[in-house]
Amino acid sequence: MSRVHDALRRAESVGSPAEPPLAAVEAVRDPEASAHPVAVAPQTVRASQDDGPLAEAISMPYRPAPESHLLDLNNSHETPAEEFRTLRTRLNHLQTLQPLHTLIVSSSSPAEGKTFVSVNLALAQAQLSEHLVLLCDFDLRRPVIHNLFQMDRAPGVSDYLSGKCRFSEALRRVEGANLYVMPAGGPVKNPLELLNTRQARLMFEELPKHFNWSIFDTPPLLFSADANLLATLADGALLVVKIGATTFDNITRAMQSLCENNVVGIVANGARASELYSKYTYYYSKAE
C-alpha cells in the first residue's frame, strides 16, 4: 500500500484545478500477483445482446446532457478519453490476474468526481467490441446518472431490488456502444435496508453471466454505509480522490472502511491539462 500513500500525498500537495476534471490513475496491484503474472481466462460465459433480458432492454440514443463532461464517442482522441483508456487498460490487465467483473466506484466525500469517473470508465469499456458493460446508479440517496444520459429515473435499481419490475425493464441499452445503463429507480426511505437483501446479493452473483464489466456508482464512503456494504458484494472497489480537495485523513479513513484488500485502484481526479503527460498535449483544443 506504500505506492498508494505516496500517490495520495503527491495528489494532496497539488493546487486546485482550473479546468474541467480529468482523470489520472495510480493502479494498485498485489505484489505477488505482479511478480508471477499468470493469465487466467474468465470462467463465466456471458450472454450476447440478443439473449435473455438484454434483448428486451429499451434502446435509447446516446444524448449526454450539456456540460455533463461525458466522453464524446465520436472523438476518441481527446485527452480525457486517453486517460480513461489508460485506466481501462490497467483494469483489464488486473482482470486477467484475478476475478474482477463487478466494480464499485466511490469517494470519501461528495463532489470529488466519483460519478464522472464511473460513467466515463463505463463508456471507455463499452467501446471495446468484445465487452458488454453495465453502468448502475447505486447512489440511491442522490442519483444523477439518469440526468447525465437524459433518461427516466424509473424503473431502475430500487424498483428491481424491491420486486416492482423485472431486470430487463430496469435496463436501458445505449445505441452505438456495448453499454447498458440501470438508473437508480424510484425514491426509497432506507436505501441501506434495500441493499442488504438477498435480491441484491443475487444480482451481484448473476451479473458476470451477462456483462464483462458491471460498474456501480455509489454514495461517498464517509457519509453513509451503502458503499461499504456494496464493496463486500463486488469483486473490487475504485476510490476517487480530487487533487487539491481530498484530505489525506479522509482518504485513509475511506481506505480503512473499504478493508484495503478490496481496493484495486485509486483515481486522482481534477488534473490540469498542463499536469498530464506531454504526449497528450497534441489532442488538446483551445476550448478545453
C-alpha positions in Angstrom: 0.0 0.0 0.0 3.0 2.3 0.1 2.6 3.2 -3.6 -0.9 4.3 -2.9 0.0 6.5 0.0 2.9 8.1 -2.0 0.4 8.8 -4.8 -2.1 10.4 -2.5 0.4 12.6 -0.8 1.5 13.9 -4.2 -2.1 14.5 -5.2 -2.8 16.4 -2.0 0.1 18.7 -2.5 -1.1 20.0 -5.9 -3.3 23.1 -6.2 -7.0 23.1 -7.1 -7.7 22.6 -10.8 -9.0 25.4 -13.0 -10.2 23.3 -15.9 -12.9 20.6 -16.2 -11.9 17.4 -14.4 -9.7 14.9 -16.0 -8.7 11.5 -14.6 -5.2 10.3 -13.8 -4.8 6.8 -12.3 -2.5 5.1 -9.9 -3.3 1.4 -10.0 -2.8 -0.9 -7.0 -1.8 -4.5 -7.6 -1.0 -7.5 -5.5 2.8 -7.5 -5.4 2.9 -11.3 -5.5 0.5 -11.4 -8.4 2.5 -9.0 -10.4 5.7 -10.9 -9.7 4.1 -14.1 -11.1 1.7 -12.9 -13.7 -0.5 -15.8 -15.0 -3.2 -15.1 -17.5 -6.4 -16.8 -16.4 -9.3 -16.8 -18.8 -12.6 -15.9 -17.2 -14.7 -18.9 -16.4 -18.0 -17.2 -16.7 -19.8 -17.5 -20.1 -21.5 -14.2 -20.9 -24.7 -13.7 -22.9 -24.8 -11.7 -26.1 -27.0 -8.7 -26.7 -29.5 -11.0 -28.4 -30.0 -13.2 -25.4 -32.5 -13.1 -22.5 -33.1 -9.9 -20.6 -30.6 -7.9 -22.7 -32.6 -8.4 -25.8 -35.7 -6.9 -24.0 -33.9 -3.8 -22.8 -35.2 -0.5 -24.1 -32.9 1.1 -26.6 -32.1 4.8 -26.4 -29.7 7.2 -28.3 -26.6 8.5 -26.7 -27.6 12.0 -25.8 -25.4 13.3 -22.9 -26.7 16.3 -21.1 -24.9 19.7 -21.8 -21.9 20.3 -19.5 -22.0 16.6 -18.4 -18.3 16.1 -19.2 -19.1 12.7 -20.7 -16.8 11.2 -23.3 -17.5 12.0 -26.9 -17.9 8.6 -28.6 -17.2 10.2 -32.0 -14.0 11.8 -30.8 -11.8 9.2 -29.2 -8.6 11.1 -29.4 -9.3 13.9 -26.9 -7.2 13.9 -23.7 -9.9 12.8 -21.3 -10.6 9.7 -23.5 -6.9 8.8 -23.4 -6.8 9.0 -19.6 -9.8 6.7 -19.3 -8.4 4.3 -21.8 -5.3 4.1 -19.6 -7.5 3.3 -16.6 -9.4 0.7 -18.7 -6.3 -1.0 -19.8 -4.9 -1.4 -16.3 -8.2 -2.7 -15.0 -8.5 -5.2 -17.9 -5.0 -6.4 -17.1 -6.0 -6.9 -13.5 -8.9 -8.9 -14.7 -6.5 -11.5 -16.2 -4.9 -11.9 -12.8 -8.0 -12.2 -10.6 -11.8 -12.5 -10.8 -12.8 -8.9 -11.4 -16.1 -8.2 -13.1 -18.1 -6.1 -10.6 -16.6 -2.8 -9.5 -17.9 -0.1 -7.2 -16.7 3.5 -7.6 -16.8 5.7 -4.6 -15.1 8.6 -2.9 -14.6 9.7 0.7 -16.8 12.9 0.4 -19.2 14.4 -2.1 -18.1 16.5 -5.2 -14.8 14.5 -5.7 -15.7 13.1 -9.1 -16.9 9.5 -8.4 -19.9 9.8 -10.9 -17.7 11.4 -13.5 -15.2 8.5 -13.2 -17.8 5.7 -13.1 -19.7 6.9 -16.1 -16.7 7.7 -18.3 -15.0 4.4 -17.3 -18.1 2.5 -18.4 -18.2 4.4 -21.7 -14.5 3.6 -22.3 -15.0 -0.1 -21.5 -18.1 -0.2 -23.8 -16.0 1.0 -26.7 -14.3 -2.4 -26.8 -16.4 -4.6 -29.2 -16.0 -7.8 -27.1 -17.1 -6.2 -23.9 -20.7 -5.8 -22.7 -20.8 -3.3 -19.9 -23.4 -2.4 -17.3 -23.4 1.0 -15.5 -25.6 1.1 -12.4 -26.6 4.1 -10.3 -26.5 2.7 -6.8 -26.3 6.2 -5.2 -30.0 5.9 -4.2 -29.7 8.9 -2.0 -28.6 11.5 -4.6 -28.8 9.8 -8.0 -27.6 11.8 -11.1 -26.8 9.3 -13.8 -30.3 9.4 -15.3 -29.8 13.2 -15.7 -26.4 12.8 -17.4 -27.9 10.4 -20.0 -31.2 12.3 -20.2 -33.3 9.3 -19.4 -36.1 8.5 -16.9 -35.0 7.7 -13.4 -37.5 4.8 -13.0 -37.8 2.0 -13.4 -34.3 1.2 -12.1 -32.2 -0.3 -9.4 -34.6 0.3 -6.5 -37.6 -1.0 -8.5 -35.8 -4.2 -9.4 -34.5 -4.9 -5.9 -37.9 -4.3 -4.4 -39.6 -6.6 -6.9 -41.6 -3.9 -8.7 -40.2 -4.7 -12.1 -38.1 -7.3 -14.0 -34.4 -6.9 -14.6 -34.9 -6.2 -18.3 -37.4 -3.4 -17.5 -34.9 -1.6 -15.4 -32.3 -1.6 -18.2 -31.6 0.9 -21.0 -29.3 0.0 -23.9 -27.2 2.9 -25.3 -27.2 2.9 -29.1 -23.7 2.9 -30.7 -22.0 1.2 -27.7 -22.0 -2.0 -25.8 -23.3 -0.1 -22.8 -26.4 -0.8 -20.7 -27.5 1.7 -18.0 -29.6 0.9 -15.0 -30.7 4.2 -13.3 -31.4 4.5 -9.6 -35.2 4.0 -9.8 -37.9 5.4 -7.6 -37.0 7.0 -4.2 -36.7 4.7 -1.2 -36.9 5.6 2.5 -34.0 3.4 3.7 -31.5 2.6 0.9 -29.2 0.6 3.2 -32.0 -1.9 4.0 -32.8 -2.4 0.3 -29.2 -3.1 -0.5 -28.8 -5.5 2.4 -31.3 -8.0 0.9 -30.9 -11.4 -0.8 -32.1 -9.9 -4.1 -29.1 -7.5 -4.1 -26.7 -10.3 -3.3 -28.1 -12.5 -6.1 -27.9 -9.6 -8.5 -24.1 -9.3 -7.9 -23.7 -13.0 -8.4 -25.7 -13.1 -11.7 -24.3 -10.0 -13.4 -21.0 -11.6 -14.6 -23.0 -14.1 -16.6 -24.2 -11.2 -18.8 -21.6 -8.5 -18.6 -17.8 -8.4 -18.7 -17.9 -5.3 -16.5 -20.5 -4.0 -14.1 -19.7 -0.6 -12.7 -21.6 0.9 -9.8 -21.7 4.5 -8.8 -22.2 4.6 -5.0 -22.6 7.2 -2.3 -19.5 8.7 -0.6 -17.9 6.3 1.9 -17.8 8.7 4.9 -21.4 9.9 4.6 -23.3 6.6 4.5 -22.7 2.8 4.9 -24.1 2.0 1.4 -20.7 1.8 -0.4 -19.2 -0.2 2.4 -21.9 -2.8 2.1 -21.7 -2.9 -1.7 -17.9 -3.3 -1.5 -18.5 -6.7 0.3 -20.6 -7.8 -2.7 -18.4 -6.6 -5.5 -15.1 -8.0 -6.8 -13.3 -4.8 -6.3 -13.5 -1.1 -5.4 -12.1 2.0 -7.1 -11.5 5.1 -4.9 -11.7 8.6 -6.4 -9.8 11.5 -4.9 -9.8 15.1 -6.0 -6.5 16.8 -6.4 -6.2 19.8 -4.1 -9.5 19.0 -2.3 -9.5 15.5 -0.7 -7.5 15.4 2.5 -5.1 12.6 3.3 -7.0 11.9 6.6 -10.3 11.3 4.6 -8.5 9.1 2.2 -7.1 7.0 5.0 -10.5 6.7 6.7 -12.1 5.7 3.3 -9.5 3.1 2.6 -9.9 1.6 6.1 -13.7 1.5 5.7 -13.3 -0.5 2.5 -10.9 -3.0 4.0 -7.9 -2.2 1.9 -7.6 -5.7 0.3 -10.7 -4.9 -1.8 -9.4 -1.7 -3.3 -8.0 -2.3 -6.8 -7.0 1.3 -7.6 -7.2 5.0 -6.8 -8.1 7.6 -9.4 -6.7 11.1 -9.0 -9.4 13.4 -10.5 -9.2 17.1 -11.4 -5.7 17.3 -13.0 -4.9 20.3 -15.1 -4.1 19.9 -18.7 -0.5 21.1 -18.0 -0.1 18.3 -15.4 -0.9 15.5 -17.8 1.7 13.6 -19.8 3.2 15.7 -22.6 2.3 13.0 -25.2 -1.4 14.0 -24.8 -1.0 17.8 -25.4 -1.4 17.3 -29.1 -5.0 16.3 -28.6 -6.0 19.4 -26.6 -8.1 22.0 -28.1 -8.4 25.7 -27.1 -12.0 25.0 -25.9 -10.6 22.7 -23.2 
